[in-house]
Amino acid sequence: MIYRRHLKSCSHRRQRRRYWQCQCPCWVDFWKGGIRIHKSLRTLEWEKAKQIVQGWGAVEAGGDQCPVAPPEPITLDLALQEFIADLNARHLHTSTIRKYKLLGKNMRKFANEQDLLFLKQFTVSKLSQFRNTWLLNPLSSGKTLERLRAFFTFCMERGWVDQNYARKLKAPKVPQRPTLPFEREEILRILAALDPYIERVAPRGRDNARRLRSLILLLRWSGLRIGDAVNLKTEQIDGNRLRLYTQKSGVHVCSVLPDFVVTTFQTIPGVNDRFYFWSGIGNLEIAVSGWQKRIRKLMWLAGVKGHPHQFRDTFATELLQAGVPMERVSILLGHQSIRITEKYYAAWTDSRQRQIEADLRSAWERDPVIRLEAEVTRELRRKNEAVN
């Protein structure tokens, strides 16, 4: 039913929902499919409140009448709850689920501002308006659009919507940034800045400052993501072998660390018997964020611009330039497909560059213009030699 939620200052407050001819806020309250729909209509005008309810597919509603919703509608809140529950059941990473929860929070906020209640009310026009509220760069906007499409695909597979209107929104143009590894001189400057960094740190942070050297070396010569490096367990290092992950077939994928990198792990103060860089208690993302701040401060002292992920890029590009096949580098990086490796590191493949050069030489040898110019050049050389 539509009713007035009387304010404290209203003289008709004692009549509660029986009186609706005042100017108090309009609310709606009804049950649908065992779900209570109880929310503000965000208006003081009674006629506008009825129009909003009719926009949900309800019959003409007034005073104490109960609006009747169309058959089998589902609200946005319920759809989001079911979607998040499915993500948890699939055991996705907490950071991934958190991003979907943020998308749901923004969708609820937009729905309240636009007086949208049911999922079917999100048409192409409404989704376009929703995207206009994003204050994101092209890359983040594209990722958010992918998550929006995934949500509506989930809803379409369950018959809650007729089609995935989010797919009708064109993705933003994202400029492709080349993968830029650290130069070797930059790596040396970062390592040289460790001693000044330790001197600047307060006494209670000296242990982590000493661990930072091992973390930097680990990132550079293992290719681990910083989250995996911070979560490194003591059992993963056996001699100079580093166990990266276990394949679906049960086979361990291991890397080999240089001896000087392994030596640093024997000299740093351990956090505990299980982990090198965090306690294993609490939120790993908070621990990773703390190490990222330390690395940024160290790079600032070294006068090097970049981010921690560039250590991983440096690891990959150095191997490719040394002639290591792309498929083996892909395994060491833990990519699900070699296509991901090719997308980011194909330009650094030494064998591909040599093949390009060989193709060009072969093409030039067959070019008639180049052949003619070569004969003319040889004839001029013979004439010059004869004159001299």
VOPAGU-2260 file (C-alpha; in pm, 1 decimal, decimal comma):
REM VOPAGU-2260
SITE   aa  ch    i         X         Y         Z
SITE  MET   A    0       0,0       0,0       0,0
SITE  ILE   A    1      98,9     360,5     -49,1
SITE  TYR   A    2      90,3     561,2     269,1
SITE  ARG   A    3     216,7     878,4     435,5
SITE  ARG   A    4     496,5     837,8     683,0
SITE  HIS   A    5     396,5    1116,4     917,6
SITE  LEU   A    6     661,0    1344,8    1058,6
SITE  LYS   A    7     682,3    1423,7    1428,5
SITE  SER   A    8     546,6    1770,0    1357,2
SITE  CYS   A    9     241,1    1636,9    1167,7
SITE  SER   A   10     -90,2    1680,8    1351,3
SITE  HIS   A   11    -225,3    1358,5    1190,4
SITE  ARG   A   12      52,7    1139,5    1326,4
SITE  ARG   A   13    -182,3     942,9    1554,9
SITE  GLN   A   14    -391,8     832,9    1257,9
SITE  ARG   A   15     -83,7     662,9    1111,1
SITE  ARG   A   16    -148,8     512,0     766,7
SITE  ARG   A   17    -521,9     587,7     766,5
SITE  TYR   A   18    -466,1     954,2     677,7
SITE  TRP   A   19    -289,4    1049,5     355,0
SITE  GLN   A   20    -404,4    1405,2     271,0
SITE  CYS   A   21    -117,0    1580,1     449,7
SITE  GLN   A   22     226,5    1667,0     305,2
SITE  CYS   A   23     437,3    1401,1     475,4
SITE  PRO   A   24     671,6    1173,9     270,9
SITE  CYS   A   25     511,1     900,5      61,6
SITE  TRP   A   26     616,5     539,6     122,0
SITE  VAL   A   27     511,8     204,1     -22,9
SITE  ASP   A   28     476,6    -126,6     161,0
SITE  PHE   A   29     371,9    -459,3       6,6
SITE  TRP   A   30     479,1    -822,6     -22,7
SITE  LYS   A   31     580,9    -999,4    -341,5
SITE  GLY   A   32     691,8   -1360,2    -359,4
SITE  GLY   A   33     760,7   -1371,1      12,5
SITE  ILE   A   34     971,0   -1051,3      -7,9
SITE  ARG   A   35     864,7    -732,3     161,2
SITE  ILE   A   36     899,3    -418,6     -53,4
SITE  HIS   A   37     911,0    -134,0     197,0
SITE  LYS   A   38    1081,5     184,9      84,8
SITE  SER   A   39    1043,2     558,5      42,4
SITE  LEU   A   40     905,6     688,9    -287,4
SITE  ARG   A   41    1113,1    1005,9    -244,1
SITE  THR   A   42     822,5    1242,0    -305,2
SITE  LEU   A   43     561,6    1439,7    -112,7
SITE  GLU   A   44     308,9    1441,7    -398,4
SITE  TRP   A   45      45,1    1167,7    -377,6
SITE  GLU   A   46     -24,1    1157,3    -751,8
SITE  LYS   A   47     344,4    1127,7    -831,0
SITE  ALA   A   48     372,2     845,0    -579,2
SITE  LYS   A   49      95,6     655,7    -760,3
SITE  GLN   A   50     271,3     711,9   -1094,6
SITE  ILE   A   51     593,5     567,2    -954,5
SITE  VAL   A   52     411,6     258,3    -831,3
SITE  GLN   A   53     235,0     223,5   -1166,7
SITE  GLY   A   54     578,0     243,3   -1332,2
SITE  TRP   A   55     666,4     -75,6   -1147,0
SITE  GLY   A   56     375,9    -247,8   -1322,6
SITE  ALA   A   57     125,8    -201,2   -1038,8
SITE  VAL   A   58    -244,7    -123,3   -1072,1
SITE  GLU   A   59    -393,6     209,1    -976,0
SITE  ALA   A   60    -314,6     257,3    -607,9
SITE  GLY   A   61    -452,5     495,5    -350,6
SITE  GLY   A   62    -513,0     515,5      23,1
SITE  ASP   A   63    -514,6     158,8     153,1
SITE  GLN   A   64    -503,1     -25,4    -178,5
SITE  CYS   A   65    -225,2    -278,7    -228,8
SITE  PRO   A   66     -29,5    -255,1    -555,3
SITE  VAL   A   67     -10,4    -575,2    -756,4
SITE  ALA   A   68     324,9    -641,6    -918,9
SITE  PRO   A   69     357,8    -807,7   -1261,8
SITE  PRO   A   70     413,6   -1184,0   -1270,6
SITE  GLU   A   71     752,3   -1305,9   -1154,4
SITE  PRO   A   72     940,9    -976,8   -1121,2
SITE  ILE   A   73    1259,6    -965,8    -920,5
SITE  THR   A   74    1399,1    -667,5    -738,1
SITE  LEU   A   75    1749,5    -535,4    -787,6
SITE  ASP   A   76    1837,3    -606,7    -423,4
SITE  LEU   A   77    1739,2    -972,3    -447,1
SITE  ALA   A   78    1923,5   -1017,9    -779,0
SITE  LEU   A   79    2240,5    -869,8    -631,4
SITE  GLN   A   80    2212,3   -1089,7    -322,4
SITE  GLU   A   81    2177,7   -1402,4    -537,6
SITE  PHE   A   82    2469,5   -1293,9    -757,4
SITE  ILE   A   83    2707,1   -1232,2    -465,6
SITE  ALA   A   84    2605,4   -1564,6    -310,6
SITE  ASP   A   85    2695,1   -1735,6    -638,8
SITE  LEU   A   86    3036,7   -1564,7    -642,8
SITE  ASN   A   87    3104,2   -1689,8    -290,3
SITE  ALA   A   88    2994,2   -2040,4    -385,6
SITE  ARG   A   89    3244,7   -2034,9    -671,7
SITE  HIS   A   90    3519,4   -1944,0    -421,5
SITE  LEU   A   91    3640,5   -1643,3    -619,4
SITE  HIS   A   92    3912,9   -1427,5    -471,4
SITE  THR   A   93    3799,4   -1184,5    -204,4
SITE  SER   A   94    3933,7    -887,8    -403,6
SITE  THR   A   95    3718,7    -993,9    -702,2
SITE  ILE   A   96    3406,0   -1028,7    -487,6
SITE  ARG   A   97    3476,4    -691,0    -328,1
SITE  LYS   A   98    3473,8    -524,1    -671,8
SITE  TYR   A   99    3136,9    -679,6    -754,3
SITE  LYS   A  100    3000,8    -565,0    -418,5
SITE  LEU   A  101    3113,8    -211,0    -498,9
SITE  LEU   A  102    2931,8    -232,3    -832,0
SITE  GLY   A  103    2616,6    -347,1    -649,5
SITE  LYS   A  104    2645,1     -61,6    -401,2
SITE  ASN   A  105    2665,0     191,9    -684,8
SITE  MET   A  106    2371,7      29,4    -864,6
SITE  ARG   A  107    2155,6      51,8    -550,9
SITE  LYS   A  108    2246,1     417,0    -508,8
SITE  PHE   A  109    2155,7     492,1    -869,9
SITE  ALA   A  110    1830,4     294,5    -841,4
SITE  ASN   A  111    1724,1     494,4    -534,6
SITE  GLU   A  112    1795,1     821,6    -712,6
SITE  GLN   A  113    1596,5     711,1   -1021,0
SITE  ASP   A  114    1311,1     542,8    -825,9
SITE  LEU   A  115    1395,1     204,2    -978,1
SITE  LEU   A  116    1291,9    -106,4    -790,3
SITE  PHE   A  117    1281,4    -403,5   -1027,8
SITE  LEU   A  118    1566,4    -544,2   -1232,4
SITE  LYS   A  119    1368,7    -518,5   -1557,6
SITE  GLN   A  120    1361,3    -141,4   -1522,2
SITE  PHE   A  121    1732,1    -128,3   -1611,3
SITE  THR   A  122    1695,9     -65,7   -1983,3
SITE  VAL   A  123    1974,7      39,1   -2219,2
SITE  SER   A  124    1891,9     403,0   -2151,8
SITE  LYS   A  125    1905,1     357,1   -1773,2
SITE  LEU   A  126    2230,4     161,4   -1791,6
SITE  SER   A  127    2379,6     434,5   -2008,7
SITE  GLN   A  128    2278,6     691,4   -1746,7
SITE  PHE   A  129    2429,4     468,7   -1478,6
SITE  ARG   A  130    2759,8     451,3   -1666,4
SITE  ASN   A  131    2765,2     830,1   -1696,2
SITE  THR   A  132    2793,4     847,1   -1316,9
SITE  TRP   A  133    3127,3     659,0   -1317,1
SITE  LEU   A  134    3423,6     884,9   -1246,6
SITE  LEU   A  135    3679,5     635,6   -1377,6
SITE  ASN   A  136    3961,4     629,1   -1628,7
SITE  PRO   A  137    3906,3     429,4   -1952,2
SITE  LEU   A  138    4073,8     113,3   -1821,1
SITE  SER   A  139    3876,7     105,0   -1494,0
SITE  SER   A  140    3557,0     194,1   -1678,4
SITE  GLY   A  141    3609,8     -96,9   -1916,1
SITE  LYS   A  142    3665,6    -340,2   -1626,7
SITE  THR   A  143    3352,0    -212,4   -1450,5
SITE  LEU   A  144    3151,5    -259,7   -1770,0
SITE  GLU   A  145    3275,7    -620,1   -1789,4
SITE  ARG   A  146    3150,9    -682,5   -1435,6
SITE  LEU   A  147    2815,6    -521,1   -1519,9
SITE  ARG   A  148    2781,4    -750,2   -1821,9
SITE  ALA   A  149    2868,8   -1053,2   -1607,1
SITE  PHE   A  150    2594,5    -959,0   -1358,7
SITE  PHE   A  151    2327,5    -926,4   -1626,7
SITE  THR   A  152    2443,5   -1248,6   -1793,7
SITE  PHE   A  153    2386,0   -1420,6   -1459,6
SITE  CYS   A  154    2036,4   -1265,9   -1440,6
SITE  MET   A  155    1951,9   -1354,9   -1802,0
SITE  GLU   A  156    2051,4   -1720,2   -1750,3
SITE  ARG   A  157    1799,9   -1736,6   -1465,0
SITE  GLY   A  158    1520,9   -1580,7   -1668,8
SITE  TRP   A  159    1502,6   -1260,3   -1465,2
SITE  VAL   A  160    1564,7   -1035,9   -1766,9
SITE  ASP   A  161    1493,1   -1091,0   -2136,2
SITE  GLN   A  162    1837,4    -988,9   -2260,4
SITE  ASN   A  163    2168,0    -849,6   -2146,9
SITE  TYR   A  164    2125,9    -479,7   -2211,4
SITE  ALA   A  165    2473,2    -411,5   -2071,1
SITE  ARG   A  166    2619,9    -570,0   -2385,6
SITE  LYS   A  167    2461,4    -293,4   -2591,9
SITE  LEU   A  168    2689,7     -42,2   -2419,9
SITE  LYS   A  169    3010,1       5,3   -2616,9
SITE  ALA   A  170    3333,3     -41,4   -2427,3
SITE  PRO   A  171    3557,7     264,8   -2385,7
SITE  LYS   A  172    3869,2     299,6   -2595,6
SITE  VAL   A  173    4160,6     203,0   -2376,2
SITE  PRO   A  174    4507,0     317,9   -2489,7
SITE  GLN   A  175    4744,8      22,5   -2501,5
SITE  ARG   A  176    5042,5      95,7   -2282,3
SITE  PRO   A  177    5357,9    -104,5   -2358,2
SITE  THR   A  178    5504,9    -321,4   -2085,6
SITE  LEU   A  179    5802,8    -130,1   -1954,0
SITE  PRO   A  180    6047,4    -325,2   -1738,2
SITE  PHE   A  181    6307,0    -168,3   -1513,6
SITE  GLU   A  182    6645,5     -95,0   -1663,3
SITE  ARG   A  183    6934,8    -274,7   -1499,1
SITE  GLU   A  184    7073,7      58,5   -1382,2
SITE  GLU   A  185    6738,1     132,7   -1214,1
SITE  ILE   A  186    6746,4    -201,8   -1030,2
SITE  LEU   A  187    7093,5    -115,4    -896,5
SITE  ARG   A  188    6972,8     227,1    -781,7
SITE  ILE   A  189    6678,1      69,2    -599,2
SITE  LEU   A  190    6905,9    -176,4    -418,2
SITE  ALA   A  191    7153,3     100,5    -336,5
SITE  ALA   A  192    6874,9     304,3    -173,8
SITE  LEU   A  193    6803,3      30,3      81,7
SITE  ASP   A  194    7065,4     149,1     334,2
SITE  PRO   A  195    6939,0     512,3     333,9
SITE  TYR   A  196    6585,9     375,4     362,5
SITE  ILE   A  197    6671,5     169,1     673,1
SITE  GLU   A  198    6827,2     477,7     836,3
SITE  ARG   A  199    6508,4     679,3     778,3
SITE  VAL   A  200    6278,3     415,5     928,7
SITE  ALA   A  201    6181,4     431,5    1294,5
SITE  PRO   A  202    6339,5     164,9    1520,6
SITE  ARG   A  203    6016,4     -35,7    1541,9
SITE  GLY   A  204    6011,4     -67,6    1161,8
SITE  ARG   A  205    6371,7    -175,6    1115,2
SITE  ASP   A  206    6287,7    -546,9    1084,5
SITE  ASN   A  207    6049,4    -486,9     795,1
SITE  ALA   A  208    6304,3    -254,8     637,6
SITE  ARG   A  209    6556,5    -539,8     640,1
SITE  ARG   A  210    6299,2    -777,2     495,8
SITE  LEU   A  211    6238,3    -530,6     213,3
SITE  ARG   A  212    6567,8    -622,2      43,1
SITE  SER   A  213    6466,4    -990,0      28,8
SITE  LEU   A  214    6122,8    -894,9    -104,2
SITE  ILE   A  215    6274,2    -678,6    -381,6
SITE  LEU   A  216    6512,2    -955,7    -485,5
SITE  LEU   A  217    6231,5   -1211,9    -473,8
SITE  LEU   A  218    6006,2    -998,5    -696,7
SITE  ARG   A  219    6284,3    -941,9    -948,0
SITE  TRP   A  220    6415,4   -1299,4    -979,0
SITE  SER   A  221    6096,4   -1501,0    -928,9
SITE  GLY   A  222    5837,0   -1306,8   -1128,7
SITE  LEU   A  223    5582,5   -1344,3    -849,0
SITE  ARG   A  224    5298,4   -1097,8    -810,1
SITE  ILE   A  225    5344,0    -888,9    -498,0
SITE  GLY   A  226    5042,3   -1055,2    -331,8
SITE  ASP   A  227    5194,7   -1399,8    -383,6
SITE  ALA   A  228    5535,9   -1276,8    -270,1
SITE  VAL   A  229    5401,4   -1132,3      56,5
SITE  ASN   A  230    5211,0   -1457,6     109,9
SITE  LEU   A  231    5526,0   -1666,1      52,1
SITE  LYS   A  232    5550,2   -1960,1     292,3
SITE  THR   A  233    5875,9   -2094,4     429,5
SITE  GLU   A  234    5794,0   -2439,9     293,2
SITE  GLN   A  235    5791,8   -2304,7     -64,5
SITE  ILE   A  236    6170,7   -2257,1     -63,9
SITE  ASP   A  237    6381,5   -2572,7     -69,3
SITE  GLY   A  238    6746,8   -2492,2    -124,7
SITE  ASN   A  239    6744,3   -2259,9    -424,1
SITE  ARG   A  240    6418,7   -2405,1    -562,9
SITE  LEU   A  241    6100,9   -2199,3    -527,1
SITE  ARG   A  242    5769,3   -2380,2    -561,7
SITE  LEU   A  243    5541,1   -2145,0    -751,1
SITE  TYR   A  244    5214,2   -2336,5    -774,0
SITE  THR   A  245    5062,2   -2678,4    -837,9
SITE  GLN   A  246    4904,1   -2756,6   -1173,9
SITE  LYS   A  247    4565,4   -2929,1   -1207,5
SITE  SER   A  248    4750,2   -3249,8   -1290,2
SITE  GLY   A  249    4917,6   -3234,2    -947,7
SITE  VAL   A  250    5261,2   -3145,2   -1088,3
SITE  HIS   A  251    5454,5   -2876,6    -898,6
SITE  VAL   A  252    5588,0   -2583,5   -1100,4
SITE  CYS   A  253    5917,2   -2466,5    -953,0
SITE  SER   A  254    6158,5   -2185,4   -1026,9
SITE  VAL   A  255    6527,0   -2157,2    -945,2
SITE  LEU   A  256    6646,8   -1857,0    -744,6
SITE  PRO   A  257    7002,8   -1723,5    -760,6
SITE  ASP   A  258    7214,6   -1820,8    -460,0
SITE  PHE   A  259    7250,1   -1462,8    -334,8
SITE  VAL   A  260    6868,8   -1427,8    -325,0
SITE  VAL   A  261    6834,2   -1744,6    -115,3
SITE  THR   A  262    7110,9   -1621,6     118,5
SITE  THR   A  263    6914,0   -1307,2     203,2
SITE  PHE   A  264    6624,3   -1521,2     331,1
SITE  GLN   A  265    6862,3   -1689,5     574,4
SITE  THR   A  266    6971,9   -1355,7     719,9
SITE  ILE   A  267    6644,5   -1163,4     756,7
SITE  PRO   A  268    6438,9   -1186,3    1077,6
SITE  GLY   A  269    6142,4   -1412,0    1011,1
SITE  VAL   A  270    5792,1   -1300,2    1101,3
SITE  ASN   A  271    5708,9   -1652,1    1221,6
SITE  ASP   A  272    5779,4   -2013,9    1132,6
SITE  ARG   A  273    5533,0   -2017,5     841,1
SITE  PHE   A  274    5570,3   -1685,7     659,8
SITE  TYR   A  275    5852,2   -1452,5     561,5
SITE  PHE   A  276    5666,8   -1122,9     513,3
SITE  TRP   A  277    5344,3   -1133,0     715,4
SITE  SER   A  278    5201,3   -1299,8    1022,2
SITE  GLY   A  279    4934,3   -1504,5     843,2
SITE  ILE   A  280    4670,7   -1345,7    1067,1
SITE  GLY   A  281    4419,0   -1090,2     947,4
SITE  ASN   A  282    4368,4    -950,8     597,3
SITE  LEU   A  283    4640,2   -1027,3     342,3
SITE  GLU   A  284    4540,0    -726,9     130,1
SITE  ILE   A  285    4623,9    -490,7     417,1
SITE  ALA   A  286    4966,8    -651,5     449,3
SITE  VAL   A  287    5023,9    -622,0      72,6
SITE  SER   A  288    4921,1    -255,8      82,0
SITE  GLY   A  289    5177,7    -191,2     355,5
SITE  TRP   A  290    5459,1    -348,4     151,4
SITE  GLN   A  291    5353,6    -154,6    -156,7
SITE  LYS   A  292    5389,8     170,7      37,0
SITE  ARG   A  293    5739,7      69,1     151,6
SITE  ILE   A  294    5842,8     -13,8    -206,0
SITE  ARG   A  295    5710,9     319,5    -334,8
SITE  LYS   A  296    5903,9     505,3     -67,0
SITE  LEU   A  297    6218,7     311,7    -154,3
SITE  MET   A  298    6176,8     389,7    -524,7
SITE  TRP   A  299    6125,2     755,8    -441,5
SITE  LEU   A  300    6454,7     757,9    -252,8
SITE  ALA   A  301    6622,9     589,0    -550,4
SITE  GLY   A  302    6477,3     841,0    -794,5
SITE  VAL   A  303    6306,7     565,1    -996,1
SITE  LYS   A  304    5954,7     601,7   -1134,5
SITE  GLY   A  305    5742,7     289,3   -1153,4
SITE  HIS   A  306    5538,5      40,7    -954,8
SITE  PRO   A  307    5604,2    -301,4    -793,7
SITE  HIS   A  308    5450,4    -497,4   -1083,9
SITE  GLN   A  309    5738,6    -385,0   -1304,8
SITE  PHE   A  310    5965,5    -631,7   -1124,5
SITE  ARG   A  311    5746,8    -907,6   -1270,4
SITE  ASP   A  312    5766,3    -742,6   -1613,2
SITE  THR   A  313    6144,1    -724,2   -1581,3
SITE  PHE   A  314    6162,1   -1094,6   -1496,7
SITE  ALA   A  315    5955,9   -1188,8   -1804,6
SITE  THR   A  316    6127,6    -961,0   -2054,9
SITE  GLU   A  317    6478,4   -1061,9   -1943,5
SITE  LEU   A  318    6393,0   -1428,9   -2000,9
SITE  LEU   A  319    6241,2   -1360,2   -2342,8
SITE  GLN   A  320    6539,9   -1154,6   -2452,0
SITE  ALA   A  321    6764,4   -1439,4   -2337,0
SITE  GLY   A  322    6585,0   -1670,3   -2579,7
SITE  VAL   A  323    6359,9   -1861,7   -2337,2
SITE  PRO   A  324    6050,9   -1982,7   -2530,5
SITE  MET   A  325    5727,2   -1796,7   -2471,9
SITE  GLU   A  326    5538,8   -2105,3   -2349,6
SITE  ARG   A  327    5794,8   -2167,3   -2073,7
SITE  VAL   A  328    5782,8   -1805,2   -1959,8
SITE  SER   A  329    5403,4   -1833,7   -1952,2
SITE  ILE   A  330    5429,5   -2133,8   -1717,6
SITE  LEU   A  331    5668,2   -1950,8   -1484,0
SITE  LEU   A  332    5435,7   -1649,9   -1472,0
SITE  GLY   A  333    5137,8   -1874,6   -1389,8
SITE  HIS   A  334    4927,0   -1751,9   -1682,8
SITE  GLN   A  335    4623,0   -1962,9   -1768,1
SITE  SER   A  336    4694,7   -1928,9   -2138,4
SITE  ILE   A  337    4994,1   -1837,4   -2350,6
SITE  ARG   A  338    4773,2   -1577,0   -2518,0
SITE  ILE   A  339    4791,5   -1367,0   -2201,5
SITE  THR   A  340    5170,9   -1380,3   -2215,1
SITE  GLU   A  341    5172,6   -1289,4   -2583,0
SITE  LYS   A  342    4940,0    -997,3   -2521,2
SITE  TYR   A  343    5181,0    -827,2   -2281,9
SITE  TYR   A  344    5524,7    -957,0   -2376,5
SITE  ALA   A  345    5522,7   -1047,8   -2748,1
SITE  ALA   A  346    5720,9    -735,4   -2836,2
SITE  TRP   A  347    6008,1    -855,5   -2617,4
SITE  THR   A  348    6050,7   -1196,0   -2782,3
SITE  ASP   A  349    6401,2   -1210,8   -2928,5
SITE  SER   A  350    6319,8   -1499,0   -3164,5
SITE  ARG   A  351    6021,0   -1310,2   -3304,7
SITE  GLN   A  352    6237,5   -1006,7   -3373,0
SITE  ARG   A  353    6493,8   -1221,9   -3553,3
SITE  GLN   A  354    6215,3   -1377,8   -3761,3
SITE  ILE   A  355    6085,4   -1031,9   -3855,0
SITE  GLU   A  356    6433,4    -928,6   -3968,4
SITE  ALA   A  357    6471,9   -1249,3   -4172,3
SITE  ASP   A  358    6131,8   -1191,1   -4337,8
SITE  LEU   A  359    6231,7    -838,0   -4432,9
SITE  ARG   A  360    6561,5    -951,4   -4582,5
SITE  SER   A  361    6380,6   -1218,9   -4785,0
SITE  ALA   A  362    6125,9    -964,1   -4909,2
SITE  TRP   A  363    6394,1    -713,4   -5009,2
SITE  GLU   A  364    6584,9    -981,1   -5203,4
SITE  ARG   A  365    6276,9   -1044,1   -5420,6
SITE  ASP   A  366    6193,5    -676,5   -5475,2
SITE  PRO   A  367    6270,7    -582,4   -5842,1
SITE  VAL   A  368    6337,1    -216,5   -5758,7
SITE  ILE   A  369    6594,2    -310,3   -5497,9
SITE  ARG   A  370    6755,8    -554,9   -5744,9
SITE  LEU   A  371    6781,8    -282,5   -6009,5
SITE  GLU   A  372    6924,2     -33,6   -5762,0
SITE  ALA   A  373    7176,4    -294,4   -5646,7
SITE  GLU   A  374    7293,6    -353,9   -6007,6
SITE  VAL   A  375    7325,7      20,8   -6066,3
SITE  THR   A  376    7527,4      57,1   -5746,5
SITE  ARG   A  377    7758,6    -229,0   -5843,5
SITE  GLU   A  378    7811,9     -76,0   -6192,0
SITE  LEU   A  379    7902,2     261,5   -6041,2
SITE  ARG   A  380    8151,5      93,7   -5808,2
SITE  ARG   A  381    8319,0     -83,9   -6103,1
SITE  LYS   A  382    8348,2     243,2   -6297,0
SITE  ASN   A  383    8497,8     421,8   -5995,8
SITE  GLU   A  384    8746,3     140,8   -5943,3
SITE  ALA   A  385    8846,2     153,8   -6312,6
SITE  VAL   A  386    8900,6     530,3   -6299,5
SITE  ASN   A  387    9113,0     503,5   -5984,7
